[in-house]
Amino acid sequence: MTPGELNHRERAILRAVADGRGELLAGCEPDLAIDGGWCDRIAVARLIAGGWICAVRPARAGDRVPARITDVARSRLDIAPALTA
């Protein structure tokens, strides 16, 4: 999937994850929450399968783990790394 193939919802999800606001619920079909609210499962599945979003560390099914955009996604979208405290 190229940046031009992303819809507005997927771009908003990527911006939120890049800002450090995303959390994945690990499983065979992971779910993504932004600020505690669950995202569109189809959009999330496309972003994960397309290599745009991943977990910050390995997780077992049922674990919640912070999400991050991949380095490839960051370079394709020209997004600066999130600032950490």
C-alpha positions in Angstrom: 0.0 0.0 0.0 1.4 3.4 -1.0 0.7 6.7 0.9 -1.6 7.7 -1.9 -3.8 4.6 -1.2 -4.4 5.6 2.5 -7.8 7.0 3.3 -8.4 9.9 5.7 -9.2 7.6 8.6 -6.0 5.6 8.1 -4.0 8.8 8.0 -5.6 10.0 11.2 -4.8 6.7 12.9 -1.2 6.9 11.8 -0.9 10.5 13.1 -2.3 9.4 16.5 0.0 6.4 16.7 3.0 8.6 15.7 2.0 10.9 18.5 2.3 8.0 21.0 -1.5 7.7 21.6 -2.1 4.2 20.3 -2.2 0.9 22.1 -2.5 -2.5 20.5 -4.4 -5.5 21.9 -2.4 -8.4 20.7 -4.1 -11.4 19.1 -4.5 -13.1 15.8 -6.3 -10.0 14.6 -5.0 -7.1 16.8 -7.2 -4.3 17.9 -6.0 -0.7 18.2 -7.2 1.9 20.7 -6.4 5.6 20.4 -6.8 7.5 23.6 -8.8 4.5 25.0 -11.3 4.3 22.1 -11.2 1.4 19.7 -10.5 2.1 16.0 -12.0 0.8 12.9 -10.9 -2.8 12.6 -10.7 -2.8 8.8 -8.5 0.3 8.8 -6.3 -1.2 11.5 -6.0 -4.5 9.7 -4.9 -2.7 6.5 -2.3 -0.6 8.4 -0.8 -3.6 10.2 -0.8 -5.9 7.1 0.6 -3.1 5.0 3.6 -2.7 7.4 2.5 0.8 8.7 1.9 0.0 12.4 3.4 -2.5 14.8 3.8 -3.1 18.5 6.8 -1.6 20.3 7.7 -5.0 21.7 6.5 -8.6 21.3 3.3 -9.4 23.1 1.2 -12.5 23.9 -2.4 -12.7 22.8 -4.5 -10.6 25.1 -1.7 -8.3 26.1 -2.0 -4.5 25.6 1.2 -2.9 24.3 2.0 0.5 22.9 1.8 0.9 19.1 4.2 2.7 16.9 4.4 3.4 13.2 7.2 1.6 11.4 10.3 3.3 10.2 9.2 2.7 6.6 5.9 4.4 7.3 7.6 7.3 9.0 9.9 7.8 6.0 7.1 7.4 3.5 4.9 10.0 5.3 7.8 12.2 6.4 6.7 12.1 10.1 9.2 13.2 12.7 9.7 10.8 15.7 7.5 11.4 18.7 9.2 13.2 21.6 9.6 11.1 24.6 9.7 12.3 28.2 
